[in-house]
Amino acid sequence: PSVGLKAIICLHDLTLGPCLGGTRIYPYLDFESALTDVKRLSKGMTYKSAVSGCSLGGGKSVIIADPYTEKTPELLRSFGRALESLQGLYIAAEDVGCSTDDIELLADVTRYVVGLVHDKSSGNPSYYTAWGVYKGIQASLKKVYGSDSVKDRVIAIQGVGSVGAILAGLLFWEGA
């Protein structure tokens, strides 16, 4: 309460291992909207982790705040202490509204973060997420049409933020 932290950490499934998921910082209209979103996202992470075979469970977290006006180092460190209290049941990464700089601040108070910038890190995961969506589109096309080519296909993208813009570029250069 002293820093105004309102957050939810959702552990959807620990069957395959500790939960891994991004931390979304977003000004939800109310707590119920945030809860619905974090539950939906954490379930998706369970499936992504299972299909990738990476021995991780599915989780996600949200901080209910405007990332442009309400995100402070104190807020992030408070959230990091909450992560640390889970003792590795949940490992946080960046997501909408949360940058690699924010992950660095979390790392000041918790060991349970990934995506720190260093020589061997992936850094911003937006390109990899866009590539995964692109490969999913190709798999869907292959199943439905017998070919994974996006050439001459019309594909709708909802949102052209850090992932959508990269995806649009990939699709464009492949002729979609």
Beta strands, then each sheet from edge to edge (+ up, - down):
strand 1: 7-13
strand 2: 19-26
strand 3: 57-64
strand 4: 90-94
sheet 1: 1+ 3- 2- 4-
end
